[in-house]
Amino acid sequence: MPWVLKFWTTGDPNATPPVPAVTWNLTGAVVTPYDVPPGQVSDITNALNAIAGLSSYAAGRLNNYGQDIRVGYDPGSPGGADRFAADKFIVIDVAAANNFHFFNSFGKLVQGNLGLTLMHELAHIYLNTTDSPRGASDATMDGMNFDFRGAVIDEQNKIAEDGNLTDQIQVSYQAAGLGLDSIFVANVSYTDNNEIDVARIDTAFANSMDHTLNTTRVRDLLFGMGATIR
């Protein structure tokens, strides 16, 4: 593979044989990387190789990344990217990432694919952008044709489509996260396998969800959780 993976470790000079440190320039970083557990090194390596094998588009992105692919460990995090460090890097806890679920284009709550999760975080760096829907207020989401995905999820979905991962098309940043499988039933379509464009779960602060201004992505799956839905 043309790309080079580097995993953060402070090393252990007293080990037999000694384990060398692998670090990078954290100037400007907003995330602190920790040593990646050995088992997760294998998981991450295998997942990136697998997604590159499935998707030539993903392979091209990795081949043209233009720098070492730096990965740190962040306990409990399903994934993150630091675009501000002098040496840009991503962080992940594979155990948390394996508990990440989202609603797909057939209205199913599905477990995220680790390779796609890693590509999502790398896309933050090579596209140099954030998840634009993140932190949007309910009033903003009620606005005309609000983009519930953003450029990074669109990129992730392009890789999923290219790799024929048809159950991994994520329709919304707002209907994804850890522990959703404790609230909803996984792998069961809430739309009788009819395709959707948007999924949204009510926040604790919304009294209503109003998508009547939408004219583009109009096939909604809305979970009011007590809120009024329009």
C-alpha positions as CSV (number, residue, x, y, z in Angstrom):
1,M,0.0,0.0,0.0
2,P,1.4,3.4,-0.9
3,W,0.1,5.2,2.2
4,V,2.0,5.0,5.5
5,L,0.2,4.5,8.9
6,K,1.8,5.9,12.0
7,F,0.3,5.0,15.4
8,W,1.0,7.2,18.4
9,T,3.1,5.6,21.1
10,T,5.4,7.0,23.8
11,G,7.4,3.8,23.6
12,D,9.1,1.7,26.2
13,P,12.9,1.7,26.3
14,N,12.9,-0.9,29.1
15,A,10.9,-3.5,27.1
16,T,12.6,-6.5,25.5
17,P,13.1,-5.6,22.7
18,P,12.8,-1.8,23.4
19,V,9.7,-0.2,21.9
20,P,10.6,3.0,20.1
21,A,8.4,6.1,20.4
22,V,6.3,7.2,17.5
23,T,5.1,10.8,18.0
24,W,4.5,13.9,15.9
25,N,4.3,17.7,16.1
26,L,1.3,18.6,18.2
27,T,1.7,22.4,18.0
28,G,-1.8,23.8,17.6
29,A,-3.5,20.5,18.4
30,V,-6.9,20.6,20.1
31,V,-7.0,16.8,20.8
32,T,-4.5,14.8,22.9
33,P,-3.5,11.4,21.4
34,Y,-2.8,8.5,23.7
35,D,-0.9,5.3,22.9
36,V,-2.9,3.1,20.5
37,P,-3.5,-0.4,22.0
38,P,-1.7,-3.1,19.9
39,G,-5.0,-4.9,19.2
40,Q,-6.5,-1.7,17.8
41,V,-3.4,-1.1,15.6
42,S,-4.3,-4.4,13.8
43,D,-8.0,-3.5,13.7
44,I,-7.4,-0.1,12.2
45,T,-4.8,-1.4,9.7
46,N,-7.1,-4.2,8.6
47,A,-10.1,-1.9,8.3
48,L,-8.3,0.6,6.1
49,N,-7.0,-2.1,3.9
50,A,-10.4,-3.6,3.6
51,I,-12.2,-0.4,2.6
52,A,-9.4,0.4,0.1
53,G,-10.0,-3.1,-1.4
54,L,-13.7,-2.5,-1.7
55,S,-13.6,1.0,-3.0
56,S,-11.2,2.3,-5.6
57,Y,-12.3,5.8,-4.7
58,A,-11.2,5.3,-1.1
59,A,-7.9,3.8,-2.3
60,G,-7.3,6.8,-4.4
61,R,-8.0,9.1,-1.5
62,L,-5.6,7.2,0.7
63,N,-2.9,7.1,-2.1
64,N,-3.2,10.8,-2.6
65,Y,-3.4,11.7,1.1
66,G,0.0,13.5,0.8
67,Q,1.2,12.8,4.4
68,D,1.6,10.0,6.9
69,I,-1.8,8.8,8.1
70,R,-1.3,9.5,11.8
71,V,-3.6,7.8,14.3
72,G,-3.9,8.3,18.1
73,Y,-6.0,6.7,20.7
74,D,-8.8,8.7,22.5
75,P,-10.6,6.6,25.1
76,G,-14.3,6.4,24.5
77,S,-14.2,8.3,21.2
78,P,-15.8,6.7,18.1
79,G,-13.6,9.0,16.0
80,G,-12.2,12.5,15.7
81,A,-9.8,14.5,13.6
82,D,-7.4,17.3,14.5
83,R,-7.0,19.6,11.5
84,F,-5.2,22.3,13.5
85,A,-2.1,20.4,14.7
86,A,1.1,21.1,12.8
87,D,1.0,17.4,12.0
88,K,-2.6,16.6,11.3
89,F,-4.0,13.4,12.8
90,I,-7.1,11.4,13.7
91,V,-8.0,9.7,17.0
92,I,-10.3,6.8,17.7
93,D,-11.2,4.1,20.2
94,V,-12.2,1.1,18.1
95,A,-14.3,-0.3,21.0
96,A,-16.3,2.9,21.0
97,A,-16.5,3.0,17.2
98,N,-17.9,-0.5,17.1
99,N,-20.8,0.8,19.3
100,F,-21.5,3.7,16.9
101,H,-24.9,3.4,15.0
102,F,-26.8,5.5,12.5
103,F,-30.0,5.4,10.5
104,N,-29.3,4.4,6.9
105,S,-31.2,5.2,3.7
106,F,-33.7,2.3,4.3
107,G,-34.7,3.5,7.7
108,K,-32.6,1.0,9.6
109,L,-30.4,1.6,12.6
110,V,-27.1,0.0,11.6
111,Q,-23.7,-0.4,13.1
112,G,-21.0,1.8,11.5
113,N,-18.3,0.2,9.4
114,L,-14.9,0.8,10.9
115,G,-13.3,1.5,7.6
116,L,-15.9,4.1,6.7
117,T,-15.5,5.7,10.1
118,L,-11.8,6.0,9.6
119,M,-12.3,7.5,6.1
120,H,-14.9,9.9,7.6
121,E,-12.3,11.2,10.0
122,L,-9.5,11.4,7.4
123,A,-12.0,13.3,5.1
124,H,-12.1,16.1,7.7
125,I,-8.4,16.5,7.0
126,Y,-8.2,16.1,3.3
127,L,-11.4,18.1,2.7
128,N,-10.3,20.6,5.4
129,T,-13.8,20.9,6.8
130,T,-16.0,20.1,9.8
131,D,-19.3,18.3,10.1
132,S,-21.4,21.3,9.1
133,P,-24.7,20.0,10.7
134,R,-23.0,19.6,14.1
135,G,-24.4,21.9,16.8
136,A,-27.3,23.2,14.6
137,S,-30.2,24.5,16.6
138,D,-33.7,23.0,16.1
139,A,-34.8,26.3,14.5
140,T,-31.9,26.0,12.0
141,M,-32.8,22.4,11.2
142,D,-36.4,23.4,10.7
143,G,-35.2,25.9,8.0
144,M,-35.6,25.4,4.3
145,N,-33.6,22.5,2.9
146,F,-31.2,22.2,5.8
147,D,-28.4,19.9,4.9
148,F,-28.5,17.1,7.5
149,R,-25.4,15.4,6.1
150,G,-22.7,17.9,5.2
151,A,-19.6,17.4,2.9
152,V,-17.9,14.8,5.1
153,I,-20.9,12.4,5.3
154,D,-21.5,12.9,1.6
155,E,-17.8,11.8,1.1
156,Q,-18.3,8.8,3.4
157,N,-21.5,7.9,1.5
158,K,-19.6,8.1,-1.9
159,I,-17.1,5.6,-0.6
160,A,-19.9,3.3,0.7
161,E,-21.6,3.5,-2.7
162,D,-18.4,2.8,-4.6
163,G,-17.7,-0.1,-2.3
164,N,-21.2,-1.5,-2.7
165,L,-21.9,-1.1,1.0
166,T,-25.5,-0.4,0.4
167,D,-26.6,-0.7,4.0
168,Q,-24.0,2.0,5.0
169,I,-25.5,5.1,3.4
170,Q,-25.9,7.5,6.3
171,V,-28.8,10.0,5.9
172,S,-28.2,12.3,8.8
173,Y,-25.6,13.5,11.2
174,Q,-28.4,14.1,13.7
175,A,-29.6,10.5,13.8
176,A,-26.3,8.8,14.7
177,G,-24.3,8.2,17.9
178,L,-23.3,5.8,20.7
179,G,-25.9,3.8,22.4
180,L,-28.7,4.3,20.0
181,D,-29.2,0.5,19.8
182,S,-30.4,0.7,23.4
183,I,-33.3,3.0,22.3
184,F,-34.1,1.7,18.9
185,V,-34.1,-1.8,17.4
186,A,-31.1,-2.4,15.2
187,N,-31.3,-3.8,11.7
188,V,-35.0,-3.4,11.5
189,S,-36.4,-0.9,9.0
190,Y,-38.6,1.8,10.5
191,T,-39.9,2.6,7.0
192,D,-40.7,-1.0,5.8
193,N,-37.6,-0.7,3.6
194,N,-38.8,2.4,1.8
195,E,-35.9,4.7,1.1
196,I,-35.5,7.9,3.0
197,D,-33.5,11.1,2.6
198,V,-33.3,12.4,6.1
199,A,-33.6,10.9,9.6
200,R,-33.9,13.1,12.7
201,I,-34.3,12.4,16.4
202,D,-35.8,15.0,18.6
203,T,-33.5,16.8,21.1
204,A,-34.4,17.4,24.7
205,F,-35.1,21.1,23.8
206,A,-37.4,20.8,20.9
207,N,-41.2,21.2,21.2
208,S,-41.6,20.5,17.5
209,M,-39.9,19.4,14.3
210,D,-41.1,21.1,11.2
211,H,-39.8,20.0,7.8
212,T,-42.6,21.6,5.7
213,L,-40.1,24.0,4.1
214,N,-38.1,21.2,2.6
215,T,-38.3,20.9,-1.2
216,T,-35.3,18.7,-2.0
217,R,-34.7,15.8,0.4
218,V,-38.3,15.3,1.4
219,R,-38.5,11.6,2.4
220,D,-38.2,11.9,6.2
221,L,-37.9,9.6,9.1
222,L,-38.6,11.7,12.2
223,F,-38.7,10.5,15.8
224,G,-40.6,13.1,17.8
225,M,-39.9,11.6,21.2
226,G,-42.8,13.7,22.5
227,A,-42.4,16.6,20.1
228,T,-45.0,17.7,17.6
229,I,-44.0,16.7,14.0
230,R,-44.9,18.7,10.9
